[in-house]
């Protein structure tokens, strides 16, 4: 799965999670760009991403994500290993 495909799937998860049909994320998107993306919603969102991609992301890794691109790169690596 390419980074673009992963980003597209994550974007759909963000749209559903934040209930915003107009939301478009990029690899540079951060929590500062989305008003409802706080530390609590971050953990819930990561849970949805784990469920969607059927993987587990360790808490220490989750806390290192600074932008959507970090998530995409991590997922790509994990999906290639499986």
N, C-alpha and C positions, 0 to 999 in steps of 0.2 A: 504494500500500500504506500503510495507516495505521500509526501508532506502535504501536497495540495488536497489530496483525498481525505487525509486525516483532518486537516483544517476545515474542510467542507462539512464533515461529520460533526466536528466539535461545534461549528457554527450553528448547526441545527439543534444541538444539545443546549447551547446558550440561548437560542431563541425560545425553546420550550421552557427552560429553567427560569429565565427572566421574563417570560411572557411578553416578548417584544418582537413581533413579526418583522420589524424594520432593522433589527440589530444585525450589523455586519461586523465581524471581527477580522483582524489580521494577525500576523505573527507578532506585530508590535503592540497589540492591545494589552493594556494592563488593567488592574482593578480600578485605577484612578479614572479610566475612561468610561466605566459603567457605574452609575451612581449606586445601584443596589448590590454591587459586588464588594462585600465586606468579609471579614475573617470568618464569620459564621457561614455565610452563603458560599464562601470558597470551599469549605469542607464538604458541604452538601453537594456542590457542583462536582468536586473531585469524586465523590461517591457515585454520582450519575455517570461520570466518564469511566470510572472503573467498571461499573456494571455494563455499560454499553460495549466497551472493548474487551470485557471478560478478563481483566487483569487486576492485580493488586498493586497499588502504588504506596510504598512505605511513607509514613507520616513525615519523616525527615526529608524525603524527596519532595513531597507536596509543599513543604514550607520553603523550599528553595526556588519554587516557580515564581518568577518575577513578571513574566509576560506569557501570552498564549504560545509564542514560539518555543518556549521552554517545555511546555506541555507536549506540543507537536513532536519535538525532537525526542523527548523521552518515550512517547508512545511508539514512534517509528522504530526506535531501537528495540523496545520490548516486543513489538509485533514481528520484527525480523528474527528475533531469537526463538520465537514460538512456532 
